[in-house]
């Protein structure tokens, strides 16, 4: 069981790394695009001379390449979705959300093309390098749509704000570049000004009808096996309640003094698994820092996945989400037999509702 706990912790770490590197990559690409657009106007100030702006643009581009590579590698290593190395370089071929994952692949390919041509700039000539360089700007909108189309945080407030800030930053940079062109309007300037207004509007309307609306996971091309498919019919419709019985395993303290606790219990309503990590308390129990809760059937145990929202003694509350976007509040009341490593008690599930947050002091 300790091996299973280690695997669960490793999988969660990869999940966080995949999300984190993807978000940082989007921020870096946004900064690179904004600096590239404003740098083309030869903008500088007393505090930021032009060579500093150019150096910052180059270094951020290199850092973006590093985070792109980390994002790709952690996504493949995570293994939750069927994404392989081929899907990282061949767009629109993955069985997992092919269009939206494919746009991420397009962004990766464009970044690779920019990196290779920059290394070979002396041999390619300025005209060829510049053509590829401008084409690489398409990596930004591809990365933005990919982040919203495949990301698990697309409907979370902070991700919505981040996407809006990135979009506005690029739009303002384009409008500034257009305004700096002088009084004579060319076709290119007109297209740029129109694009700075129309593209954000189109992205916003697409988001409202796509990632921002319920059921996006199914519509975006998530495989039925990850959504749960017909297995969801085996679960009772909330609200439901019933007894549960299962096992509990607590690991020995690791080098940092922390332990992991795993609960695997069966109920008439389904199967629930709880994974917690934290510091052991003197009187028994654990001061929880991290958690993961899943609920489903014996054949498909991850129909709903989430984290603990509160922990008080032997009562555990969790907020779970399904792949189809529905939310479930789960409450467990447990009696723990530490001698035999068993738990018994009750499980109750209701549709999405209010629940208290689990702070750093959450313990049980």
BATIDREN-83553 format. One record per residue (C-alpha): residue number from 0; x, z, y. Coordinates in steps of 0.5 Angstrom, whole numbers, plus 500, padded with zeros to 3 digits. Example, Ala and Ser with C-alpha at 12.3 -4.5 7.8 and 13.67 -1.06 7.14 Angstrom:
2
{pos:0 east:525 up:516 north:491}
{pos:1 east:527 up:514 north:498}
This chain:
364
{pos:0 east:500 up:500 north:500}
{pos:1 east:506 up:501 north:505}
{pos:2 east:508 up:494 north:504}
{pos:3 east:501 up:492 north:506}
{pos:4 east:501 up:496 north:512}
{pos:5 east:508 up:493 north:514}
{pos:6 east:505 up:486 north:513}
{pos:7 east:499 up:488 north:518}
{pos:8 east:504 up:491 north:523}
{pos:9 east:508 up:485 north:523}
{pos:10 east:502 up:480 north:523}
{pos:11 east:499 up:484 north:529}
{pos:12 east:506 up:483 north:533}
{pos:13 east:506 up:476 north:531}
{pos:14 east:499 up:475 north:534}
{pos:15 east:501 up:479 north:541}
{pos:16 east:508 up:475 north:541}
{pos:17 east:504 up:468 north:540}
{pos:18 east:499 up:470 north:546}
{pos:19 east:504 up:473 north:550}
{pos:20 east:509 up:467 north:550}
{pos:21 east:503 up:462 north:551}
{pos:22 east:501 up:466 north:557}
{pos:23 east:508 up:466 north:560}
{pos:24 east:509 up:459 north:559}
{pos:25 east:503 up:457 north:563}
{pos:26 east:505 up:461 north:568}
{pos:27 east:512 up:458 north:568}
{pos:28 east:510 up:451 north:568}
{pos:29 east:505 up:453 north:574}
{pos:30 east:511 up:455 north:578}
{pos:31 east:515 up:449 north:576}
{pos:32 east:510 up:444 north:578}
{pos:33 east:509 up:448 north:584}
{pos:34 east:516 up:448 north:586}
{pos:35 east:517 up:441 north:584}
{pos:36 east:511 up:438 north:588}
{pos:37 east:513 up:442 north:594}
{pos:38 east:521 up:441 north:593}
{pos:39 east:519 up:433 north:594}
{pos:40 east:517 up:434 north:601}
{pos:41 east:524 up:437 north:602}
{pos:42 east:521 up:444 north:604}
{pos:43 east:526 up:449 north:606}
{pos:44 east:526 up:456 north:610}
{pos:45 east:532 up:460 north:613}
{pos:46 east:531 up:465 north:607}
{pos:47 east:530 up:459 north:602}
{pos:48 east:535 up:453 north:603}
{pos:49 east:533 up:447 north:599}
{pos:50 east:539 up:448 north:594}
{pos:51 east:536 up:455 north:592}
{pos:52 east:529 up:452 north:591}
{pos:53 east:532 up:446 north:587}
{pos:54 east:536 up:452 north:583}
{pos:55 east:530 up:456 north:582}
{pos:56 east:526 up:450 north:580}
{pos:57 east:531 up:448 north:574}
{pos:58 east:532 up:455 north:572}
{pos:59 east:525 up:456 north:571}
{pos:60 east:524 up:449 north:567}
{pos:61 east:530 up:452 north:562}
{pos:62 east:526 up:458 north:562}
{pos:63 east:519 up:455 north:560}
{pos:64 east:523 up:451 north:555}
{pos:65 east:525 up:457 north:551}
{pos:66 east:518 up:460 north:552}
{pos:67 east:515 up:454 north:549}
{pos:68 east:520 up:454 north:543}
{pos:69 east:518 up:462 north:542}
{pos:70 east:510 up:460 north:543}
{pos:71 east:511 up:455 north:537}
{pos:72 east:515 up:459 north:532}
{pos:73 east:511 up:465 north:533}
{pos:74 east:504 up:461 north:532}
{pos:75 east:507 up:458 north:526}
{pos:76 east:510 up:464 north:523}
{pos:77 east:503 up:468 north:524}
{pos:78 east:500 up:464 north:519}
{pos:79 east:492 up:466 north:521}
{pos:80 east:491 up:459 north:523}
{pos:81 east:493 up:453 north:519}
{pos:82 east:498 up:451 north:524}
{pos:83 east:505 up:448 north:521}
{pos:84 east:511 up:445 north:524}
{pos:85 east:508 up:438 north:524}
{pos:86 east:502 up:440 north:528}
{pos:87 east:507 up:442 north:533}
{pos:88 east:510 up:435 north:534}
{pos:89 east:504 up:431 north:532}
{pos:90 east:498 up:432 north:537}
{pos:91 east:491 up:432 north:534}
{pos:92 east:493 up:432 north:527}
{pos:93 east:491 up:439 north:526}
{pos:94 east:485 up:442 north:522}
{pos:95 east:485 up:448 north:527}
{pos:96 east:481 up:446 north:533}
{pos:97 east:485 up:439 north:533}
{pos:98 east:483 up:437 north:540}
{pos:99 east:485 up:443 north:544}
{pos:100 east:491 up:445 north:540}
{pos:101 east:493 up:437 north:540}
{pos:102 east:493 up:438 north:548}
{pos:103 east:498 up:444 north:547}
{pos:104 east:502 up:439 north:542}
{pos:105 east:502 up:434 north:548}
{pos:106 east:505 up:439 north:553}
{pos:107 east:510 up:441 north:548}
{pos:108 east:512 up:433 north:547}
{pos:109 east:513 up:432 north:554}
{pos:110 east:517 up:438 north:555}
{pos:111 east:522 up:436 north:550}
{pos:112 east:522 up:429 north:553}
{pos:113 east:524 up:432 north:560}
{pos:114 east:529 up:436 north:557}
{pos:115 east:532 up:430 north:553}
{pos:116 east:532 up:426 north:559}
{pos:117 east:535 up:431 north:563}
{pos:118 east:541 up:432 north:559}
{pos:119 east:542 up:424 north:558}
{pos:120 east:540 up:423 north:566}
{pos:121 east:547 up:420 north:567}
{pos:122 east:546 up:415 north:561}
{pos:123 east:539 up:413 north:563}
{pos:124 east:539 up:412 north:570}
{pos:125 east:535 up:415 north:576}
{pos:126 east:529 up:410 north:575}
{pos:127 east:528 up:412 north:568}
{pos:128 east:529 up:419 north:569}
{pos:129 east:524 up:420 north:575}
{pos:130 east:519 up:416 north:571}
{pos:131 east:519 up:421 north:565}
{pos:132 east:520 up:427 north:570}
{pos:133 east:513 up:425 north:573}
{pos:134 east:510 up:424 north:567}
{pos:135 east:512 up:431 north:565}
{pos:136 east:508 up:434 north:570}
{pos:137 east:502 up:432 north:565}
{pos:138 east:504 up:438 north:561}
{pos:139 east:501 up:443 north:566}
{pos:140 east:494 up:441 north:565}
{pos:141 east:495 up:440 north:558}
{pos:142 east:498 up:447 north:557}
{pos:143 east:492 up:450 north:561}
{pos:144 east:486 up:446 north:557}
{pos:145 east:490 up:448 north:551}
{pos:146 east:490 up:455 north:553}
{pos:147 east:483 up:456 north:555}
{pos:148 east:481 up:451 north:549}
{pos:149 east:485 up:455 north:543}
{pos:150 east:486 up:462 north:546}
{pos:151 east:483 up:468 north:544}
{pos:152 east:482 up:471 north:551}
{pos:153 east:479 up:465 north:554}
{pos:154 east:473 up:469 north:556}
{pos:155 east:476 up:475 north:558}
{pos:156 east:476 up:477 north:566}
{pos:157 east:484 up:477 north:567}
{pos:158 east:485 up:470 north:563}
{pos:159 east:480 up:467 north:567}
{pos:160 east:483 up:470 north:574}
{pos:161 east:490 up:467 north:571}
{pos:162 east:487 up:460 north:570}
{pos:163 east:484 up:460 north:576}
{pos:164 east:490 up:462 north:580}
{pos:165 east:494 up:457 north:577}
{pos:166 east:489 up:452 north:578}
{pos:167 east:489 up:454 north:585}
{pos:168 east:496 up:454 north:586}
{pos:169 east:497 up:447 north:584}
{pos:170 east:491 up:444 north:588}
{pos:171 east:494 up:447 north:594}
{pos:172 east:501 up:445 north:593}
{pos:173 east:498 up:438 north:592}
{pos:174 east:494 up:438 north:598}
{pos:175 east:500 up:441 north:602}
{pos:176 east:504 up:435 north:599}
{pos:177 east:499 up:430 north:602}
{pos:178 east:498 up:433 north:609}
{pos:179 east:506 up:433 north:609}
{pos:180 east:506 up:425 north:609}
{pos:181 east:504 up:424 north:616}
{pos:182 east:499 up:421 north:619}
{pos:183 east:499 up:414 north:615}
{pos:184 east:494 up:415 north:609}
{pos:185 east:496 up:411 north:603}
{pos:186 east:492 up:410 north:596}
{pos:187 east:497 up:415 north:593}
{pos:188 east:496 up:420 north:598}
{pos:189 east:488 up:419 north:598}
{pos:190 east:488 up:419 north:590}
{pos:191 east:492 up:426 north:590}
{pos:192 east:488 up:429 north:595}
{pos:193 east:482 up:427 north:591}
{pos:194 east:485 up:430 north:585}
{pos:195 east:486 up:436 north:588}
{pos:196 east:479 up:437 north:589}
{pos:197 east:476 up:434 north:583}
{pos:198 east:480 up:436 north:577}
{pos:199 east:479 up:443 north:579}
{pos:200 east:472 up:442 north:579}
{pos:201 east:472 up:438 north:573}
{pos:202 east:476 up:444 north:569}
{pos:203 east:471 up:449 north:572}
{pos:204 east:465 up:445 north:569}
{pos:205 east:468 up:444 north:562}
{pos:206 east:470 up:451 north:562}
{pos:207 east:463 up:454 north:563}
{pos:208 east:460 up:449 north:558}
{pos:209 east:466 up:450 north:553}
{pos:210 east:470 up:456 north:552}
{pos:211 east:466 up:460 north:557}
{pos:212 east:460 up:459 north:553}
{pos:213 east:458 up:463 north:546}
{pos:214 east:459 up:459 north:540}
{pos:215 east:466 up:456 north:542}
{pos:216 east:470 up:458 north:536}
{pos:217 east:465 up:453 north:532}
{pos:218 east:464 up:448 north:537}
{pos:219 east:472 up:447 north:538}
{pos:220 east:473 up:445 north:531}
{pos:221 east:475 up:452 north:528}
{pos:222 east:475 up:451 north:520}
{pos:223 east:469 up:454 north:517}
{pos:224 east:474 up:459 north:512}
{pos:225 east:476 up:462 north:519}
{pos:226 east:469 up:463 north:522}
{pos:227 east:466 up:466 north:515}
{pos:228 east:461 up:460 north:514}
{pos:229 east:456 up:462 north:509}
{pos:230 east:459 up:468 north:508}
{pos:231 east:456 up:471 north:514}
{pos:232 east:449 up:471 north:511}
{pos:233 east:451 up:476 north:506}
{pos:234 east:452 up:481 north:512}
{pos:235 east:446 up:485 north:514}
{pos:236 east:443 up:483 north:521}
{pos:237 east:445 up:489 north:526}
{pos:238 east:442 up:494 north:527}
{pos:239 east:444 up:497 north:520}
{pos:240 east:447 up:503 north:517}
{pos:241 east:449 up:506 north:510}
{pos:242 east:454 up:510 north:506}
{pos:243 east:461 up:508 north:505}
{pos:244 east:467 up:510 north:500}
{pos:245 east:474 up:508 north:500}
{pos:246 east:481 up:510 north:500}
{pos:247 east:486 up:513 north:506}
{pos:248 east:494 up:512 north:506}
{pos:249 east:498 up:515 north:511}
{pos:250 east:505 up:513 north:511}
{pos:251 east:511 up:517 north:512}
{pos:252 east:514 up:518 north:519}
{pos:253 east:519 up:512 north:521}
{pos:254 east:525 up:512 north:525}
{pos:255 east:521 up:513 north:531}
{pos:256 east:517 up:519 north:528}
{pos:257 east:511 up:514 north:528}
{pos:258 east:506 up:513 north:522}
{pos:259 east:501 up:508 north:520}
{pos:260 east:494 up:510 north:517}
{pos:261 east:490 up:505 north:513}
{pos:262 east:483 up:506 north:511}
{pos:263 east:480 up:501 north:506}
{pos:264 east:472 up:503 north:505}
{pos:265 east:466 up:499 north:501}
{pos:266 east:459 up:500 north:504}
{pos:267 east:452 up:497 north:502}
{pos:268 east:453 up:494 north:509}
{pos:269 east:460 up:491 north:507}
{pos:270 east:467 up:492 north:507}
{pos:271 east:471 up:495 north:513}
{pos:272 east:478 up:496 north:514}
{pos:273 east:482 up:500 north:519}
{pos:274 east:489 up:500 north:521}
{pos:275 east:492 up:505 north:526}
{pos:276 east:499 up:507 north:528}
{pos:277 east:501 up:513 north:532}
{pos:278 east:504 up:520 north:532}
{pos:279 east:502 up:525 north:527}
{pos:280 east:499 up:531 north:530}
{pos:281 east:501 up:538 north:528}
{pos:282 east:494 up:540 north:526}
{pos:283 east:493 up:534 north:522}
{pos:284 east:491 up:527 north:524}
{pos:285 east:494 up:522 north:529}
{pos:286 east:495 up:521 north:536}
{pos:287 east:493 up:513 north:536}
{pos:288 east:497 up:508 north:540}
{pos:289 east:495 up:501 north:536}
{pos:290 east:489 up:500 north:532}
{pos:291 east:486 up:494 north:528}
{pos:292 east:479 up:494 north:525}
{pos:293 east:476 up:489 north:520}
{pos:294 east:469 up:488 north:517}
{pos:295 east:466 up:483 north:513}
{pos:296 east:465 up:482 north:505}
{pos:297 east:469 up:483 north:499}
{pos:298 east:471 up:475 north:499}
{pos:299 east:471 up:475 north:506}
{pos:300 east:473 up:481 north:510}
{pos:301 east:475 up:479 north:516}
{pos:302 east:468 up:476 north:519}
{pos:303 east:469 up:481 north:525}
{pos:304 east:476 up:483 north:527}
{pos:305 east:477 up:488 north:533}
{pos:306 east:480 up:495 north:535}
{pos:307 east:478 up:502 north:536}
{pos:308 east:474 up:503 north:542}
{pos:309 east:474 up:511 north:541}
{pos:310 east:477 up:516 north:536}
{pos:311 east:474 up:523 north:536}
{pos:312 east:476 up:528 north:530}
{pos:313 east:473 up:524 north:524}
{pos:314 east:468 up:519 north:528}
{pos:315 east:471 up:512 north:529}
{pos:316 east:468 up:507 north:534}
{pos:317 east:470 up:500 north:534}
{pos:318 east:468 up:493 north:538}
{pos:319 east:469 up:487 north:533}
{pos:320 east:468 up:480 north:535}
{pos:321 east:466 up:474 north:530}
{pos:322 east:469 up:467 north:530}
{pos:323 east:463 up:465 north:532}
{pos:324 east:463 up:469 north:538}
{pos:325 east:458 up:475 north:537}
{pos:326 east:460 up:482 north:538}
{pos:327 east:459 up:488 north:533}
{pos:328 east:459 up:495 north:535}
{pos:329 east:461 up:499 north:529}
{pos:330 east:461 up:507 north:528}
{pos:331 east:464 up:511 north:522}
{pos:332 east:463 up:518 north:520}
{pos:333 east:468 up:520 north:515}
{pos:334 east:470 up:526 north:511}
{pos:335 east:477 up:526 north:509}
{pos:336 east:480 up:528 north:502}
{pos:337 east:487 up:528 north:503}
{pos:338 east:489 up:531 north:497}
{pos:339 east:486 up:525 north:493}
{pos:340 east:487 up:520 north:499}
{pos:341 east:479 up:518 north:499}
{pos:342 east:474 up:518 north:504}
{pos:343 east:467 up:518 north:504}
{pos:344 east:461 up:518 north:510}
{pos:345 east:457 up:513 north:513}
{pos:346 east:458 up:507 north:517}
{pos:347 east:453 up:504 north:523}
{pos:348 east:453 up:497 north:526}
{pos:349 east:449 up:495 north:532}
{pos:350 east:449 up:489 north:537}
{pos:351 east:454 up:489 north:543}
{pos:352 east:453 up:495 north:547}
{pos:353 east:457 up:500 north:551}
{pos:354 east:463 up:504 north:548}
{pos:355 east:468 up:509 north:551}
{pos:356 east:475 up:506 north:551}
{pos:357 east:481 up:509 north:547}
{pos:358 east:486 up:512 north:552}
{pos:359 east:493 up:514 north:550}
{pos:360 east:490 up:521 north:548}
{pos:361 east:485 up:518 north:543}
{pos:362 east:487 up:522 north:536}
{pos:363 east:483 up:524 north:530}
